[in-house]
Amino acid sequence: MSSKYSLWLCPPKASSAHSVLDTAIAELSSSLGTPRFGPHITLFSPIMASSDAEALEQTSAYSDQLRQQSKDGVTGISVDIGDLATGSTFYQCVFLECPGSPDLFKANDIAREHWRVEGQPLYRPHVSLLYENCPTEKLAKMKAQARAALPADMPKLTFVATDIYVVKTTGPCSQWSCAGNVSIYPKKEN
């Protein structure tokens, strides 16, 4: 039986991006009773695999392909976090857009080729702050709550993802688990 996995790019735990995003997600989750999750950008989903080991193996092969198609000297995928926005789906209720990162779009294109996926919606990279099936009339209120959970003088958030986290996303959020991670660009030995 296959399970669904997703590929996540996460800000490094010691970064200001992780601190700001994790704090906002935790505050919103606590105050609104919504699922709690770590800050991330979904790079690609779904990957179907019969085990964590198989999902990690598939991701390792993808990472090899990504490395082959990238410029020399690249050490990760650059991510710029932008404006607060709302959407109409559970996973894109209230989020921060991640526009204009050519590395991110290229990595998603390579994933679509690698897993031979066609017909998926356009890739809209983002960092969700809140997962919720939210009626349109409540979105403005949810967005205001999200804005209040972010620092008033929030700095421009950026990070470089050096690992792909393989997350088993079968079932509700409370059952999700990280199967492991794969380095995007392993350090070259001297």
NORNOR-V242714 format. One record per backbone hydrogen bond with DSSP energy under -1.0 kcal/mol. NH is the residue of the N-H (numbers start at 0). CO is the residue of the C=O. E is the energy in kcal/mol with one decimal. If there is no record, write none. Layout:
BEGIN
nh:NH co:CO e:E
nh:NH co:CO e:E
END
This chain:
BEGIN
nh:2 co:48 e:-3.3
nh:4 co:46 e:-2.5
nh:5 co:166 e:-2.6
nh:6 co:43 e:-3.1
nh:7 co:164 e:-2.9
nh:8 co:40 e:-2.5
nh:14 co:11 e:-2.2
nh:18 co:14 e:-2.0
nh:19 co:15 e:-2.8
nh:20 co:16 e:-2.3
nh:21 co:17 e:-3.0
nh:22 co:18 e:-2.1
nh:23 co:19 e:-2.0
nh:24 co:20 e:-2.7
nh:25 co:21 e:-2.4
nh:26 co:22 e:-2.5
nh:27 co:23 e:-2.5
nh:28 co:24 e:-2.6
nh:29 co:25 e:-2.4
nh:30 co:26 e:-2.5
nh:31 co:27 e:-2.4
nh:32 co:28 e:-1.4
nh:40 co:8 e:-2.1
nh:42 co:6 e:-2.9
nh:43 co:6 e:-1.2
nh:46 co:4 e:-2.2
nh:48 co:2 e:-2.1
nh:54 co:50 e:-2.2
nh:55 co:51 e:-2.6
nh:56 co:52 e:-2.2
nh:57 co:53 e:-2.5
nh:58 co:54 e:-2.1
nh:59 co:55 e:-2.3
nh:60 co:56 e:-2.0
nh:61 co:57 e:-2.0
nh:62 co:58 e:-2.7
nh:63 co:59 e:-2.0
nh:64 co:60 e:-1.9
nh:65 co:61 e:-2.8
nh:66 co:62 e:-2.5
nh:67 co:63 e:-2.1
nh:68 co:64 e:-1.5
nh:69 co:66 e:-1.1
nh:73 co:70 e:-1.4
nh:76 co:160 e:-2.5
nh:78 co:158 e:-2.7
nh:80 co:156 e:-2.9
nh:81 co:96 e:-4.3
nh:84 co:94 e:-3.1
nh:86 co:92 e:-1.7
nh:91 co:88 e:-1.0
nh:93 co:129 e:-1.1
nh:94 co:84 e:-2.5
nh:95 co:126 e:-2.5
nh:96 co:82 e:-2.9
nh:97 co:124 e:-2.0
nh:101 co:99 e:-1.0
nh:104 co:100 e:-2.0
nh:105 co:101 e:-2.6
nh:106 co:102 e:-2.4
nh:107 co:103 e:-1.9
nh:108 co:104 e:-2.5
nh:109 co:105 e:-2.6
nh:110 co:106 e:-1.8
nh:111 co:107 e:-2.4
nh:112 co:108 e:-2.1
nh:113 co:109 e:-3.0
nh:114 co:110 e:-2.8
nh:115 co:112 e:-1.0
nh:116 co:111 e:-2.6
nh:126 co:95 e:-2.6
nh:128 co:93 e:-2.8
nh:129 co:93 e:-1.4
nh:131 co:89 e:-1.7
nh:133 co:131 e:-1.2
nh:137 co:134 e:-2.3
nh:138 co:135 e:-1.1
nh:141 co:137 e:-2.4
nh:142 co:138 e:-2.8
nh:143 co:139 e:-2.1
nh:144 co:140 e:-2.2
nh:145 co:141 e:-2.3
nh:146 co:142 e:-2.7
nh:147 co:143 e:-2.1
nh:148 co:144 e:-1.3
nh:153 co:150 e:-1.5
nh:158 co:78 e:-2.0
nh:160 co:76 e:-2.8
nh:163 co:181 e:-2.9
nh:164 co:7 e:-2.8
nh:165 co:179 e:-2.9
nh:166 co:5 e:-2.8
nh:167 co:176 e:-3.3
nh:168 co:3 e:-1.8
nh:174 co:171 e:-2.5
nh:175 co:172 e:-1.5
nh:176 co:167 e:-1.4
nh:178 co:165 e:-3.1
nh:181 co:163 e:-2.4
nh:183 co:161 e:-2.7
END
